[in-house]
């Protein structure tokens, strides 16, 4: 188990970007995932 951080960037009403970082043993945060969400029209 480790600590992690999710951040959601609201680019527009129809587009969001989620990024996830985890805390490593050395105290640094490491990016491990990016998800792009788009609303269907």
C-alpha positions in Angstrom: 0.0 0.0 0.0 1.2 3.5 -0.7 -0.2 7.1 -0.8 -1.5 8.4 -4.1 -2.9 11.6 -5.5 -5.5 12.1 -8.3 -5.9 15.4 -10.0 -8.8 16.3 -12.4 -8.2 19.1 -14.9 -11.4 20.5 -16.3 -10.4 21.5 -19.8 -14.0 22.4 -20.9 -17.6 21.3 -20.1 -17.1 18.3 -22.4 -13.4 17.3 -21.7 -11.5 16.4 -18.5 -8.1 14.9 -17.8 -7.4 12.7 -14.8 -3.8 12.2 -13.7 -2.6 9.9 -10.9 0.6 9.9 -9.0 2.0 7.6 -6.3 4.5 8.3 -3.5 7.7 6.3 -3.9 9.9 5.0 -1.2 12.3 7.9 -1.9 9.6 10.5 -1.2 9.1 11.5 -4.8 5.8 11.4 -6.6 5.6 9.2 -9.7 3.1 9.6 -12.5 1.5 6.3 -13.4 -1.8 7.0 -15.2 -3.5 9.6 -17.4 -7.2 9.2 -18.4 -9.0 11.5 -20.9 -12.8 11.8 -20.5 -14.9 13.2 -23.3 -18.7 13.6 -23.2 -20.6 11.9 -26.0 -22.8 14.1 -28.0 
